[in-house]
Amino acid sequence: MITDPFVFKVLDISTGHMTKDDSLGLDANSHSGPAPVYELHEYGWLVYVGEIEESWPGEDWSEAFRKVLNAAKELGCDYVRFDRDGREYPELQKFEW
């Protein structure tokens, strides 16, 4: 029996809540860059939340992207799963690309 499991919380959200430039930035930073990013085939990315300013420095990320990461952090999530079929949240900005 597993006595000390490693469990993490994930916010599942639509890729429509990020800009196309954010998606290109995640493609460029997959498996490297300031924080872990893992591609989910052609469907999206698994993004480590961490400390937002330390993990995601610079001006290259949209305000919408940062709002999603901050919302995940406030919910106690360790990762955001940006998925093209993920849930859409009306309180967050949506982009068509």
Secondary structure, DSSP 8 states (H G I E B T S, - for coil): --SS-----EEEEEGGGS-HHHHHHHHHHTTSSSS-EEE-TTSEEEEE-SSHHHHS-SS-S-HHHHHHHHHHHHTT-SEEEEETTS---TTS-----
